[in-house]
């Protein structure tokens, strides 16, 4: 049983690490304009929300965190990661800019995942 649990946690660690790198990459590359087939209001903010919702979930599972205090620490680290990515957008890219509303969407995603998982796990 312990071996299976360890392998499951390791799998989530790989997913969490990959997802973190993916978010950093996708937020710092140049994305050329693509044709819009469907107009969805605030689709950028929805994407940020979902990215950070998933990011919190993956790190919680990867680290097998049960205590609320430690889960809140993960929320803070995930939010800090989002802030750092936004600052990097403003500093290191010429076609992207830091956006406080992206930070807000990231924060809402991480906090929502924390709250959602607290209710689901009860």
N, C-alpha and C positions, 0 to 999 in steps of 0.2 A: 504494500500500500504506500509506504513512504517513497519508494522509487518512482511509482506512478505519479505521485503528487509532485515530486521534485522535477520530473520531466515536464509535467504540465506547467509548473512555474517557470521553468527554463524556456518553454515555448512562448509563454507570454512575455518574458523578458526580451526575447528576440523581436516579437511583434512590437513591443513598446519602444524599443530602441529604433527599429525600422521606421515606425510611425513618427517618432520625434525627428529623425533625419528627413523624412519625406516632407513634413510640415516646414522645416527650415528651408529645404530645397525649393519647394513650390512657392514659398513666400518671397524668395530672394532671386528667382530667375525672371527673365524677361518673358512675358507672355504676350504673344502677338494677338492682335484683335482677331477673334473668331466670329463667324456669323452667328447671330442669335436666332435660334429657331423658335424659342419660347421666351417670352419676357416674364421673368419672375422678379417681383420687387424684393430688394434687399438680398439677392442671391449670394452676394459676397459675404454678408454678415451671417447668413444661414450656414454657409460653408465654414466660416470661422467657428461658429457655435458648435457645429458637428465635429470638426477636427479636434477641438479641445475637449468635448464631451468624451469622444473615443480615447483621446490621449490620457485623460484622468483614469478612465476605466482600465486601460491596458496597464498603466503603471501600478494601479491598485492591485490588479490580479498578479502582475509580475512580482511584486514585492510581498504579496500575500498579507496585506495590512488589514488588521481587524479593528484595532483601537481607533476611536474617533479622532483623538489627538493626532495620531500619525496620518490619518486620512486628510485631515486639515493641512498638515505639512505638505502632503502631495499636492493639494489644491494650490497652496502658495507657490510651490516650485513650478507647477504647470503654468500658473498665471505669470510668474516671473519670466519663464521661458518665452511666453507670448509677448511680453513687454520687450524683452531683448531682441526678439525677431523684428518687432516693429521699429525699434531704434536702428537696427541694422539696415532695414529697408530705407530709412531716411538718410543714413550715412553712406552705405555702399552701393546703392542702386541709383540710376539716373532716371528711370521711368516709373519707379514706385515711390511711395511716400509713407511715412509713419501716419497712422490714423488712430486717434483715440477711440473711435467707435469700433475699430477692429479689436482693440484691447478690451473694450467692454463686452463685445461678442465672445471673445476668448474666455473672459472671466465668467460670463453667464454660462457658457458651455461647461466649464470645469465645475462650477458650483452646482449647476443643475444635475450633473452626473453624480456628484457627491450626495445630494439630497435624494435623487431618484434611487440610487443604490441603497441608501439607508432605509427607504420605505420597502423596497423589493426584498431586502434581506431579512426583514422582520417577519 
